[in-house]
Each structure stands twice: as structure tokens, then as C-alpha cells.
């Protein structure tokens, strides 16, 4: 890939298109919630070092706060992603890592 910023953009696009939050049985894709780029920025260095694990992915998700109700409450992203979405995220990360 030409540059790290291009790679992060590609990773963010893949995350944004494939991973969603589940809110009241409504799927909100991470690109629509503007969370895909911050996640890509955190995961990209891990992918470069080839040191990413499922536990690390979950840990990153726990530290991303999602504001609800105009900021009245914050919930970790890990609590909003159903297991299937976490699996999609790990799949996206593994595929991206293979292409590095």
C-alpha cells in the first residue's frame, strides 16, 4: 500500500461497510456512526506488527465509548456489537493483514 494514511482509509472503509452496532434490533453500520476511522487508526499499527488477537480486538472495543442520548450516557462499543459483528470485524482485520 502506498502510505499508512491510504491503508488506514482502506481499513476504515472495510470496517465501516461490514461491522455494525445493534441498537433495538436496528443495525447501525460503523461508517454511519463515524466510528470506522478511529477503529482503523487503532487497529492498523497492530496489524503492521502482526500482533493482533481476538482479546486485543475486544479490549480496543471496550475502550471506545459511544455517546447515547446526546451524551447523557456512554457505553463501550463492545457492548453494542453483537457477536456476529465482532466476528465480521475479526474477519476484516485478518483479511486486511493478509494483504499487507
PDB file as gemmi writes it, atoms N, CA and C in Angstrom:
CRYST1    1.000    1.000    1.000  90.00  90.00  90.00 P 1                      
ATOM      1  N   UNK A   1       0.847  -1.176   0.000  1.00  0.00           N  
ATOM      2  CA  UNK A   1       0.000   0.000   0.000  1.00  0.00           C  
ATOM      3  C   UNK A   1       0.896   1.244   0.000  1.00  0.00           C  
ATOM      4  N   UNK A   2       0.429   2.293  -0.646  1.00  0.00           N  
ATOM      5  CA  UNK A   2       1.260   3.465  -0.883  1.00  0.00           C  
ATOM      6  C   UNK A   2       1.660   4.186   0.394  1.00  0.00           C  
ATOM      7  N   UNK A   3       0.726   4.411   1.298  1.00  0.00           N  
ATOM      8  CA  UNK A   3       1.051   5.112   2.536  1.00  0.00           C  
ATOM      9  C   UNK A   3       0.172   4.594   3.659  1.00  0.00           C  
ATOM     10  N   UNK A   4       0.601   4.896   4.866  1.00  0.00           N  
ATOM     11  CA  UNK A   4      -0.200   4.420   6.001  1.00  0.00           C  
ATOM     12  C   UNK A   4      -1.564   5.099   6.033  1.00  0.00           C  
ATOM     13  N   UNK A   5      -1.646   6.366   5.621  1.00  0.00           N  
ATOM     14  CA  UNK A   5      -2.957   7.025   5.638  1.00  0.00           C  
ATOM     15  C   UNK A   5      -3.906   6.394   4.620  1.00  0.00           C  
ATOM     16  N   UNK A   6      -3.373   5.997   3.451  1.00  0.00           N  
ATOM     17  CA  UNK A   6      -4.204   5.285   2.470  1.00  0.00           C  
ATOM     18  C   UNK A   6      -4.653   3.940   3.014  1.00  0.00           C  
ATOM     19  N   UNK A   7      -3.738   3.238   3.659  1.00  0.00           N  
ATOM     20  CA  UNK A   7      -4.057   1.927   4.224  1.00  0.00           C  
ATOM     21  C   UNK A   7      -5.111   2.062   5.313  1.00  0.00           C  
ATOM     22  N   UNK A   8      -4.980   3.079   6.152  1.00  0.00           N  
ATOM     23  CA  UNK A   8      -5.966   3.296   7.220  1.00  0.00           C  
ATOM     24  C   UNK A   8      -7.329   3.599   6.604  1.00  0.00           C  
ATOM     25  N   UNK A   9      -7.347   4.395   5.527  1.00  0.00           N  
ATOM     26  CA  UNK A   9      -8.617   4.694   4.859  1.00  0.00           C  
ATOM     27  C   UNK A   9      -9.263   3.430   4.303  1.00  0.00           C  
ATOM     28  N   UNK A  10      -8.455   2.559   3.703  1.00  0.00           N  
ATOM     29  CA  UNK A  10      -8.991   1.303   3.157  1.00  0.00           C  
ATOM     30  C   UNK A  10      -9.504   0.399   4.273  1.00  0.00           C  
ATOM     31  N   UNK A  11      -8.753   0.324   5.365  1.00  0.00           N  
ATOM     32  CA  UNK A  11      -9.187  -0.475   6.509  1.00  0.00           C  
ATOM     33  C   UNK A  11     -10.474   0.101   7.095  1.00  0.00           C  
ATOM     34  N   UNK A  12     -10.521   1.418   7.237  1.00  0.00           N  
ATOM     35  CA  UNK A  12     -11.724   2.074   7.772  1.00  0.00           C  
ATOM     36  C   UNK A  12     -12.934   1.778   6.889  1.00  0.00           C  
ATOM     37  N   UNK A  13     -12.747   1.832   5.575  1.00  0.00           N  
ATOM     38  CA  UNK A  13     -13.857   1.546   4.653  1.00  0.00           C  
ATOM     39  C   UNK A  13     -14.351   0.116   4.826  1.00  0.00           C  
ATOM     40  N   UNK A  14     -13.422  -0.821   4.951  1.00  0.00           N  
ATOM     41  CA  UNK A  14     -13.808  -2.230   5.130  1.00  0.00           C  
ATOM     42  C   UNK A  14     -14.548  -2.431   6.448  1.00  0.00           C  
ATOM     43  N   UNK A  15     -14.061  -1.795   7.501  1.00  0.00           N  
ATOM     44  CA  UNK A  15     -14.735  -1.896   8.799  1.00  0.00           C  
ATOM     45  C   UNK A  15     -16.120  -1.263   8.711  1.00  0.00           C  
ATOM     46  N   UNK A  16     -16.183  -0.080   8.144  1.00  0.00           N  
ATOM     47  CA  UNK A  16     -17.448   0.662   8.060  1.00  0.00           C  
ATOM     48  C   UNK A  16     -18.527  -0.033   7.274  1.00  0.00           C  
ATOM     49  N   UNK A  17     -18.123  -0.804   6.253  1.00  0.00           N  
ATOM     50  CA  UNK A  17     -19.092  -1.497   5.401  1.00  0.00           C  
ATOM     51  C   UNK A  17     -19.538  -2.837   5.962  1.00  0.00           C  
ATOM     52  N   UNK A  18     -18.756  -3.425   6.859  1.00  0.00           N  
ATOM     53  CA  UNK A  18     -19.014  -4.798   7.292  1.00  0.00           C  
ATOM     54  C   UNK A  18     -19.386  -4.970   8.759  1.00  0.00           C  
ATOM     55  N   UNK A  19     -19.171  -3.950   9.559  1.00  0.00           N  
ATOM     56  CA  UNK A  19     -19.374  -4.094  11.003  1.00  0.00           C  
ATOM     57  C   UNK A  19     -20.457  -3.113  11.456  1.00  0.00           C  
ATOM     58  N   UNK A  20     -21.356  -3.606  12.276  1.00  0.00           N  
ATOM     59  CA  UNK A  20     -22.476  -2.787  12.733  1.00  0.00           C  
ATOM     60  C   UNK A  20     -22.696  -2.927  14.239  1.00  0.00           C  
ATOM     61  N   UNK A  21     -23.370  -1.904  14.764  1.00  0.00           N  
ATOM     62  CA  UNK A  21     -23.861  -1.957  16.143  1.00  0.00           C  
ATOM     63  C   UNK A  21     -25.320  -2.383  16.058  1.00  0.00           C  
ATOM     64  N   UNK A  22     -25.791  -3.023  17.094  1.00  0.00           N  
ATOM     65  CA  UNK A  22     -27.193  -3.418  17.165  1.00  0.00           C  
ATOM     66  C   UNK A  22     -27.853  -2.569  18.251  1.00  0.00           C  
ATOM     67  N   UNK A  23     -28.756  -1.682  17.822  1.00  0.00           N  
ATOM     68  CA  UNK A  23     -29.480  -0.830  18.751  1.00  0.00           C  
ATOM     69  C   UNK A  23     -30.964  -1.072  18.520  1.00  0.00           C  
ATOM     70  N   UNK A  24     -31.609  -1.692  19.491  1.00  0.00           N  
ATOM     71  CA  UNK A  24     -33.039  -2.012  19.391  1.00  0.00           C  
ATOM     72  C   UNK A  24     -33.348  -2.779  18.101  1.00  0.00           C  
ATOM     73  N   UNK A  25     -32.489  -3.770  17.798  1.00  0.00           N  
ATOM     74  CA  UNK A  25     -32.609  -4.617  16.616  1.00  0.00           C  
ATOM     75  C   UNK A  25     -32.444  -3.835  15.314  1.00  0.00           C  
ATOM     76  N   UNK A  26     -31.841  -2.670  15.409  1.00  0.00           N  
ATOM     77  CA  UNK A  26     -31.548  -1.846  14.246  1.00  0.00           C  
ATOM     78  C   UNK A  26     -30.054  -1.890  14.028  1.00  0.00           C  
ATOM     79  N   UNK A  27     -29.605  -2.216  12.821  1.00  0.00           N  
ATOM     80  CA  UNK A  27     -28.182  -2.313  12.523  1.00  0.00           C  
ATOM     81  C   UNK A  27     -27.659  -0.949  12.070  1.00  0.00           C  
ATOM     82  N   UNK A  28     -26.794  -0.383  12.887  1.00  0.00           N  
ATOM     83  CA  UNK A  28     -26.150   0.890  12.564  1.00  0.00           C  
ATOM     84  C   UNK A  28     -24.704   0.579  12.208  1.00  0.00           C  
ATOM     85  N   UNK A  29     -24.391   0.681  10.915  1.00  0.00           N  
ATOM     86  CA  UNK A  29     -23.037   0.380  10.467  1.00  0.00           C  
ATOM     87  C   UNK A  29     -22.075   1.434  10.998  1.00  0.00           C  
ATOM     88  N   UNK A  30     -20.864   0.989  11.292  1.00  0.00           N  
ATOM     89  CA  UNK A  30     -19.891   1.859  11.956  1.00  0.00           C  
ATOM     90  C   UNK A  30     -19.513   3.067  11.117  1.00  0.00           C  
ATOM     91  N   UNK A  31     -19.618   2.975   9.782  1.00  0.00           N  
ATOM     92  CA  UNK A  31     -19.345   4.166   8.954  1.00  0.00           C  
ATOM     93  C   UNK A  31     -20.403   5.230   9.232  1.00  0.00           C  
ATOM     94  N   UNK A  32     -21.655   4.806   9.429  1.00  0.00           N  
ATOM     95  CA  UNK A  32     -22.738   5.756   9.681  1.00  0.00           C  
ATOM     96  C   UNK A  32     -22.627   6.378  11.064  1.00  0.00           C  
ATOM     97  N   UNK A  33     -22.007   5.664  11.984  1.00  0.00           N  
ATOM     98  CA  UNK A  33     -21.795   6.173  13.342  1.00  0.00           C  
ATOM     99  C   UNK A  33     -20.452   6.908  13.457  1.00  0.00           C  
ATOM    100  N   UNK A  34     -19.714   6.978  12.364  1.00  0.00           N  
ATOM    101  CA  UNK A  34     -18.397   7.648  12.315  1.00  0.00           C  
ATOM    102  C   UNK A  34     -17.401   7.026  13.293  1.00  0.00           C  
ATOM    103  N   UNK A  35     -17.471   5.723  13.440  1.00  0.00           N  
ATOM    104  CA  UNK A  35     -16.553   5.000  14.327  1.00  0.00           C  
ATOM    105  C   UNK A  35     -15.537   4.168  13.560  1.00  0.00           C  
ATOM    106  N   UNK A  36     -15.711   4.042  12.255  1.00  0.00           N  
ATOM    107  CA  UNK A  36     -14.833   3.191  11.463  1.00  0.00           C  
ATOM    108  C   UNK A  36     -13.402   3.718  11.390  1.00  0.00           C  
ATOM    109  N   UNK A  37     -13.217   5.018  11.264  1.00  0.00           N  
ATOM    110  CA  UNK A  37     -11.863   5.572  11.161  1.00  0.00           C  
ATOM    111  C   UNK A  37     -11.108   5.488  12.482  1.00  0.00           C  
ATOM    112  N   UNK A  38     -11.715   5.863  13.624  1.00  0.00           N  
ATOM    113  CA  UNK A  38     -10.980   5.708  14.888  1.00  0.00           C  
ATOM    114  C   UNK A  38     -10.572   4.252  15.151  1.00  0.00           C  
ATOM    115  N   UNK A  39     -11.424   3.313  14.775  1.00  0.00           N  
ATOM    116  CA  UNK A  39     -11.065   1.901  14.947  1.00  0.00           C  
ATOM    117  C   UNK A  39      -9.905   1.527  14.032  1.00  0.00           C  
ATOM    118  N   UNK A  40      -9.970   1.943  12.787  1.00  0.00           N  
ATOM    119  CA  UNK A  40      -8.888   1.629  11.846  1.00  0.00           C  
ATOM    120  C   UNK A  40      -7.566   2.216  12.333  1.00  0.00           C  
ATOM    121  N   UNK A  41      -7.614   3.419  12.874  1.00  0.00           N  
ATOM    122  CA  UNK A  41      -6.396   4.059  13.379  1.00  0.00           C  
ATOM    123  C   UNK A  41      -5.795   3.275  14.543  1.00  0.00           C  
ATOM    124  N   UNK A  42      -6.625   2.643  15.340  1.00  0.00           N  
ATOM    125  CA  UNK A  42      -6.118   1.848  16.461  1.00  0.00           C  
ATOM    126  C   UNK A  42      -5.649   0.470  16.015  1.00  0.00           C  
ATOM    127  N   UNK A  43      -6.352  -0.129  15.067  1.00  0.00           N  
ATOM    128  CA  UNK A  43      -6.003  -1.484  14.651  1.00  0.00           C  
ATOM    129  C   UNK A  43      -4.831  -1.544  13.677  1.00  0.00           C  
ATOM    130  N   UNK A  44      -4.652  -0.518  12.853  1.00  0.00           N  
ATOM    131  CA  UNK A  44      -3.621  -0.569  11.824  1.00  0.00           C  
ATOM    132  C   UNK A  44      -2.213  -0.838  12.379  1.00  0.00           C  
ATOM    133  N   UNK A  45      -1.774  -0.140  13.440  1.00  0.00           N  
ATOM    134  CA  UNK A  45      -0.433  -0.446  13.973  1.00  0.00           C  
ATOM    135  C   UNK A  45      -0.312  -1.892  14.463  1.00  0.00           C  
ATOM    136  N   UNK A  46      -1.370  -2.429  15.026  1.00  0.00           N  
ATOM    137  CA  UNK A  46      -1.351  -3.819  15.487  1.00  0.00           C  
ATOM    138  C   UNK A  46      -1.211  -4.767  14.298  1.00  0.00           C  
ATOM    139  N   UNK A  47      -1.909  -4.454  13.220  1.00  0.00           N  
ATOM    140  CA  UNK A  47      -1.854  -5.293  12.034  1.00  0.00           C  
ATOM    141  C   UNK A  47      -0.465  -5.257  11.397  1.00  0.00           C  
ATOM    142  N   UNK A  48       0.152  -4.094  11.424  1.00  0.00           N  
ATOM    143  CA  UNK A  48       1.508  -3.965  10.872  1.00  0.00           C  
ATOM    144  C   UNK A  48       2.499  -4.825  11.649  1.00  0.00           C  
ATOM    145  N   UNK A  49       2.321  -4.871  12.963  1.00  0.00           N  
ATOM    146  CA  UNK A  49       3.231  -5.651  13.810  1.00  0.00           C  
ATOM    147  C   UNK A  49       2.874  -7.132  13.817  1.00  0.00           C  
ATOM    148  N   UNK A  50       1.740  -7.455  13.180  1.00  0.00           N  
ATOM    149  CA  UNK A  50       1.267  -8.847  13.140  1.00  0.00           C  
ATOM    150  C   UNK A  50       1.029  -9.404  14.540  1.00  0.00           C  
ATOM    151  N   UNK A  51       0.575  -8.543  15.430  1.00  0.00           N  
ATOM    152  CA  UNK A  51       0.382  -8.956  16.824  1.00  0.00           C  
ATOM    153  C   UNK A  51      -1.054  -8.737  17.277  1.00  0.00           C  
ATOM    154  N   UNK A  52      -2.005  -9.022  16.422  1.00  0.00           N  
ATOM    155  CA  UNK A  52      -3.394  -8.782  16.813  1.00  0.00           C  
ATOM    156  C   UNK A  52      -4.067 -10.105  17.162  1.00  0.00           C  
ATOM    157  N   UNK A  53      -4.829 -10.074  18.247  1.00  0.00           N  
ATOM    158  CA  UNK A  53      -5.557 -11.260  18.693  1.00  0.00           C  
ATOM    159  C   UNK A  53      -7.004 -10.864  18.986  1.00  0.00           C  
ATOM    160  N   UNK A  54      -7.837 -11.873  19.135  1.00  0.00           N  
ATOM    161  CA  UNK A  54      -9.242 -11.612  19.451  1.00  0.00           C  
ATOM    162  C   UNK A  54      -9.362 -10.833  20.759  1.00  0.00           C  
ATOM    163  N   UNK A  55      -8.542 -11.174  21.745  1.00  0.00           N  
ATOM    164  CA  UNK A  55      -8.572 -10.463  23.031  1.00  0.00           C  
ATOM    165  C   UNK A  55      -8.221  -8.989  22.858  1.00  0.00           C  
ATOM    166  N   UNK A  56      -7.251  -8.708  21.991  1.00  0.00           N  
ATOM    167  CA  UNK A  56      -6.871  -7.317  21.753  1.00  0.00           C  
ATOM    168  C   UNK A  56      -8.003  -6.556  21.064  1.00  0.00           C  
ATOM    169  N   UNK A  57      -8.671  -7.216  20.142  1.00  0.00           N  
ATOM    170  CA  UNK A  57      -9.797  -6.585  19.450  1.00  0.00           C  
ATOM    171  C   UNK A  57     -10.879  -6.219  20.460  1.00  0.00           C  
ATOM    172  N   UNK A  58     -11.220  -7.156  21.324  1.00  0.00           N  
ATOM    173  CA  UNK A  58     -12.249  -6.901  22.337  1.00  0.00           C  
ATOM    174  C   UNK A  58     -11.803  -5.777  23.272  1.00  0.00           C  
ATOM    175  N   UNK A  59     -10.533  -5.752  23.628  1.00  0.00           N  
ATOM    176  CA  UNK A  59     -10.011  -4.702  24.514  1.00  0.00           C  
ATOM    177  C   UNK A  59     -10.141  -3.326  23.866  1.00  0.00           C  
ATOM    178  N   UNK A  60      -9.825  -3.222  22.591  1.00  0.00           N  
ATOM    179  CA  UNK A  60      -9.984  -1.947  21.880  1.00  0.00           C  
ATOM    180  C   UNK A  60     -11.449  -1.540  21.880  1.00  0.00           C  
ATOM    181  N   UNK A  61     -12.335  -2.479  21.606  1.00  0.00           N  
ATOM    182  CA  UNK A  61     -13.773  -2.179  21.570  1.00  0.00           C  
ATOM    183  C   UNK A  61     -14.282  -1.701  22.927  1.00  0.00           C  
ATOM    184  N   UNK A  62     -13.714  -2.226  23.994  1.00  0.00           N  
ATOM    185  CA  UNK A  62     -14.123  -1.810  25.344  1.00  0.00           C  
ATOM    186  C   UNK A  62     -13.735  -0.368  25.634  1.00  0.00           C  
ATOM    187  N   UNK A  63     -12.680   0.102  24.974  1.00  0.00           N  
ATOM    188  CA  UNK A  63     -12.171   1.451  25.261  1.00  0.00           C  
ATOM    189  C   UNK A  63     -12.697   2.524  24.309  1.00  0.00           C  
ATOM    190  N   UNK A  64     -13.568   2.139  23.381  1.00  0.00           N  
ATOM    191  CA  UNK A  64     -14.229   3.115  22.503  1.00  0.00           C  
ATOM    192  C   UNK A  64     -15.599   3.387  23.108  1.00  0.00           C  
ATOM    193  N   UNK A  65     -15.811   4.621  23.546  1.00  0.00           N  
ATOM    194  CA  UNK A  65     -17.092   4.997  24.155  1.00  0.00           C  
ATOM    195  C   UNK A  65     -18.036   5.552  23.099  1.00  0.00           C  
ATOM    196  N   UNK A  66     -19.272   5.091  23.152  1.00  0.00           N  
ATOM    197  CA  UNK A  66     -20.310   5.565  22.247  1.00  0.00           C  
ATOM    198  C   UNK A  66     -21.292   6.380  23.076  1.00  0.00           C  
ATOM    199  N   UNK A  67     -21.453   7.643  22.679  1.00  0.00           N  
ATOM    200  CA  UNK A  67     -22.366   8.530  23.409  1.00  0.00           C  
ATOM    201  C   UNK A  67     -23.788   8.306  22.918  1.00  0.00           C  
ATOM    202  N   UNK A  68     -24.690   8.180  23.870  1.00  0.00           N  
ATOM    203  CA  UNK A  68     -26.114   7.996  23.570  1.00  0.00           C  
ATOM    204  C   UNK A  68     -26.919   9.111  24.225  1.00  0.00           C  
ATOM    205  N   UNK A  69     -28.045   9.405  23.639  1.00  0.00           N  
ATOM    206  CA  UNK A  69     -28.928  10.417  24.228  1.00  0.00           C  
ATOM    207  C   UNK A  69     -28.290  11.781  24.322  1.00  0.00           C  
ATOM    208  N   UNK A  70     -27.565  12.165  23.279  1.00  0.00           N  
ATOM    209  CA  UNK A  70     -26.927  13.478  23.290  1.00  0.00           C  
ATOM    210  C   UNK A  70     -25.806  13.579  24.302  1.00  0.00           C  
ATOM    211  N   UNK A  71     -25.233  12.453  24.642  1.00  0.00           N  
ATOM    212  CA  UNK A  71     -24.109  12.444  25.571  1.00  0.00           C  
ATOM    213  C   UNK A  71     -24.506  12.195  27.021  1.00  0.00           C  
ATOM    214  N   UNK A  72     -25.782  11.926  27.267  1.00  0.00           N  
ATOM    215  CA  UNK A  72     -26.230  11.652  28.636  1.00  0.00           C  
ATOM    216  C   UNK A  72     -25.607  10.385  29.181  1.00  0.00           C  
ATOM    217  N   UNK A  73     -25.339   9.444  28.280  1.00  0.00           N  
ATOM    218  CA  UNK A  73     -24.783   8.156  28.690  1.00  0.00           C  
ATOM    219  C   UNK A  73     -23.743   7.727  27.680  1.00  0.00           C  
ATOM    220  N   UNK A  74     -22.707   7.060  28.169  1.00  0.00           N  
ATOM    221  CA  UNK A  74     -21.684   6.497  27.291  1.00  0.00           C  
ATOM    222  C   UNK A  74     -21.607   4.999  27.546  1.00  0.00           C  
ATOM    223  N   UNK A  75     -21.542   4.243  26.454  1.00  0.00           N  
ATOM    224  CA  UNK A  75     -21.494   2.781  26.535  1.00  0.00           C  
ATOM    225  C   UNK A  75     -20.304   2.308  25.712  1.00  0.00           C  
ATOM    226  N   UNK A  76     -19.558   1.343  26.218  1.00  0.00           N  
ATOM    227  CA  UNK A  76     -18.449   0.808  25.418  1.00  0.00           C  
ATOM    228  C   UNK A  76     -18.969   0.173  24.125  1.00  0.00           C  
ATOM    229  N   UNK A  77     -18.243   0.387  23.046  1.00  0.00           N  
ATOM    230  CA  UNK A  77     -18.633  -0.183  21.764  1.00  0.00           C  
ATOM    231  C   UNK A  77     -18.766  -1.696  21.852  1.00  0.00           C  
ATOM    232  N   UNK A  78     -17.966  -2.318  22.679  1.00  0.00           N  
ATOM    233  CA  UNK A  78     -18.038  -3.782  22.827  1.00  0.00           C  
ATOM    234  C   UNK A  78     -19.429  -4.237  23.273  1.00  0.00           C  
ATOM    235  N   UNK A  79     -20.139  -3.395  24.018  1.00  0.00           N  
ATOM    236  CA  UNK A  79     -21.482  -3.751  24.481  1.00  0.00           C  
ATOM    237  C   UNK A  79     -22.544  -3.592  23.391  1.00  0.00           C  
ATOM    238  N   UNK A  80     -22.204  -2.882  22.326  1.00  0.00           N  
ATOM    239  CA  UNK A  80     -23.178  -2.630  21.266  1.00  0.00           C  
ATOM    240  C   UNK A  80     -22.996  -3.513  20.042  1.00  0.00           C  
ATOM    241  N   UNK A  81     -21.859  -4.200  19.961  1.00  0.00           N  
ATOM    242  CA  UNK A  81     -21.619  -5.092  18.824  1.00  0.00           C  
ATOM    243  C   UNK A  81     -22.077  -6.503  19.171  1.00  0.00           C  
ATOM    244  N   UNK A  82     -23.022  -7.052  18.406  1.00  0.00           N  
ATOM    245  CA  UNK A  82     -23.388  -8.453  18.644  1.00  0.00           C  
ATOM    246  C   UNK A  82     -22.210  -9.352  18.261  1.00  0.00           C  
ATOM    247  N   UNK A  83     -22.222 -10.572  18.713  1.00  0.00           N  
ATOM    248  CA  UNK A  83     -21.115 -11.491  18.463  1.00  0.00           C  
ATOM    249  C   UNK A  83     -20.838 -11.628  16.964  1.00  0.00           C  
ATOM    250  N   UNK A  84     -21.866 -11.678  16.152  1.00  0.00           N  
ATOM    251  CA  UNK A  84     -21.680 -11.811  14.706  1.00  0.00           C  
ATOM    252  C   UNK A  84     -20.904 -10.625  14.143  1.00  0.00           C  
ATOM    253  N   UNK A  85     -21.180  -9.431  14.632  1.00  0.00           N  
ATOM    254  CA  UNK A  85     -20.460  -8.246  14.163  1.00  0.00           C  
ATOM    255  C   UNK A  85     -18.999  -8.286  14.607  1.00  0.00           C  
ATOM    256  N   UNK A  86     -18.741  -8.804  15.804  1.00  0.00           N  
ATOM    257  CA  UNK A  86     -17.353  -8.940  16.258  1.00  0.00           C  
ATOM    258  C   UNK A  86     -16.608  -9.941  15.378  1.00  0.00           C  
ATOM    259  N   UNK A  87     -17.285 -11.009  14.996  1.00  0.00           N  
ATOM    260  CA  UNK A  87     -16.679 -11.996  14.105  1.00  0.00           C  
ATOM    261  C   UNK A  87     -16.366 -11.352  12.754  1.00  0.00           C  
ATOM    262  N   UNK A  88     -17.300 -10.537  12.241  1.00  0.00           N  
ATOM    263  CA  UNK A  88     -17.062  -9.827  10.981  1.00  0.00           C  
ATOM    264  C   UNK A  88     -15.849  -8.913  11.101  1.00  0.00           C  
ATOM    265  N   UNK A  89     -15.738  -8.222  12.234  1.00  0.00           N  
ATOM    266  CA  UNK A  89     -14.610  -7.326  12.451  1.00  0.00           C  
ATOM    267  C   UNK A  89     -13.295  -8.100  12.423  1.00  0.00           C  
ATOM    268  N   UNK A  90     -13.241  -9.197  13.123  1.00  0.00           N  
ATOM    269  CA  UNK A  90     -12.020 -10.009  13.159  1.00  0.00           C  
ATOM    270  C   UNK A  90     -11.703 -10.538  11.760  1.00  0.00           C  
ATOM    271  N   UNK A  91     -12.723 -10.950  11.025  1.00  0.00           N  
ATOM    272  CA  UNK A  91     -12.513 -11.406   9.645  1.00  0.00           C  
ATOM    273  C   UNK A  91     -11.933 -10.294   8.772  1.00  0.00           C  
ATOM    274  N   UNK A  92     -12.480  -9.095   8.899  1.00  0.00           N  
ATOM    275  CA  UNK A  92     -11.987  -7.948   8.129  1.00  0.00           C  
ATOM    276  C   UNK A  92     -10.523  -7.675   8.475  1.00  0.00           C  
ATOM    277  N   UNK A  93     -10.205  -7.701   9.762  1.00  0.00           N  
ATOM    278  CA  UNK A  93      -8.832  -7.433  10.195  1.00  0.00           C  
ATOM    279  C   UNK A  93      -7.867  -8.506   9.682  1.00  0.00           C  
ATOM    280  N   UNK A  94      -8.279  -9.759   9.767  1.00  0.00           N  
ATOM    281  CA  UNK A  94      -7.418 -10.853   9.288  1.00  0.00           C  
ATOM    282  C   UNK A  94      -7.195 -10.762   7.785  1.00  0.00           C  
ATOM    283  N   UNK A  95      -8.243 -10.455   7.033  1.00  0.00           N  
ATOM    284  CA  UNK A  95      -8.108 -10.328   5.572  1.00  0.00           C  
ATOM    285  C   UNK A  95      -7.200  -9.153   5.220  1.00  0.00           C  
ATOM    286  N   UNK A  96      -7.380  -8.048   5.914  1.00  0.00           N  
ATOM    287  CA  UNK A  96      -6.552  -6.872   5.662  1.00  0.00           C  
ATOM    288  C   UNK A  96      -5.082  -7.172   5.978  1.00  0.00           C  
ATOM    289  N   UNK A  97      -4.858  -7.883   7.067  1.00  0.00           N  
ATOM    290  CA  UNK A  97      -3.495  -8.226   7.460  1.00  0.00           C  
ATOM    291  C   UNK A  97      -2.819  -9.115   6.413  1.00  0.00           C  
ATOM    292  N   UNK A  98      -3.556 -10.036   5.832  1.00  0.00           N  
ATOM    293  CA  UNK A  98      -3.011 -10.906   4.792  1.00  0.00           C  
ATOM    294  C   UNK A  98      -2.545 -10.096   3.586  1.00  0.00           C  
ATOM    295  N   UNK A  99      -3.265  -8.999   3.306  1.00  0.00           N  
ATOM    296  CA  UNK A  99      -2.947  -8.171   2.138  1.00  0.00           C  
ATOM    297  C   UNK A  99      -1.808  -7.182   2.388  1.00  0.00           C  
ATOM    298  N   UNK A 100      -1.383  -7.057   3.629  1.00  0.00           N  
ATOM    299  CA  UNK A 100      -0.281  -6.113   3.922  1.00  0.00           C  
ATOM    300  C   UNK A 100       1.025  -6.605   3.341  1.00  0.00           C  
TER     301      UNK A 100                                                      
END                                                                             
